[in-house]
């Protein structure tokens, strides 16, 4: 009998954004690293789902893995 492998831990990012009305920062969890504009669009969709419609990502930083 094999033991199921645990799901990978999400990658945690600190993201700063603006949508013209508000500027803010938040933590976003992804299951893949940010490597392209396609990934930024995923982050923008997450922000929009959280109420920051039309958000533009100003910057991001990956959090260090917890020990």
N, C-alpha and C positions, 0 to 999 in steps of 0.2 A: 504494500500500500504506500502510495506516495503522499508526501505532505504538500498541501497547496502552498504556492509561493505567495507571500503577502503582496498586496498592491503597493506600487512605489509611492513614496511620500511625495506630496505636491511640492513644487518649487515655490518658495515665498519671495515676492518682490515688493519693494517699497516703490510706489508710483506717484508722481506728481502730475497734476492735470489742470486744465482750465477749459471752461466752455463759454467764456465771455461774461457770464453772470457770476460765476463762482470759480475760485481757485482753491485747490485742495490737494491733499495727499491721503493715500490709503494703502493698505496691504492687499495684494492680489495673489491668489494661489493658482498656479498653472501646473499641468502635468507634463509640460515640455519647456525647454528654455526659449527665451526670446532671442530669435536669430534673424528675423526679417520683418518687413512691414506687415506681412500677413499676421504675424504674432501680435503686432501692435494693434491691428484691427480687432483681434480677439479681446485684447485688454479694453479697447474702447467699447466693445459690445458689453463686456462685464460692467464697466462704469455706467453705461446707459441703463442697463438692467437695474442698477442700484440707484438710479435717479439723476445721474449726471449726464443728461442728454446732450449730444453734440460735443462731448469732451474731447479735447486734444491732449494727447500724452506729451508732457514737457520733458519728462525724464524718468528713469527707473534705475533701481539698484537691487541686485539679488541679495537677500539676507544670507548671512553665513548659516551653515547647517548647525542645528542645535546639537550639543554634545550629549 
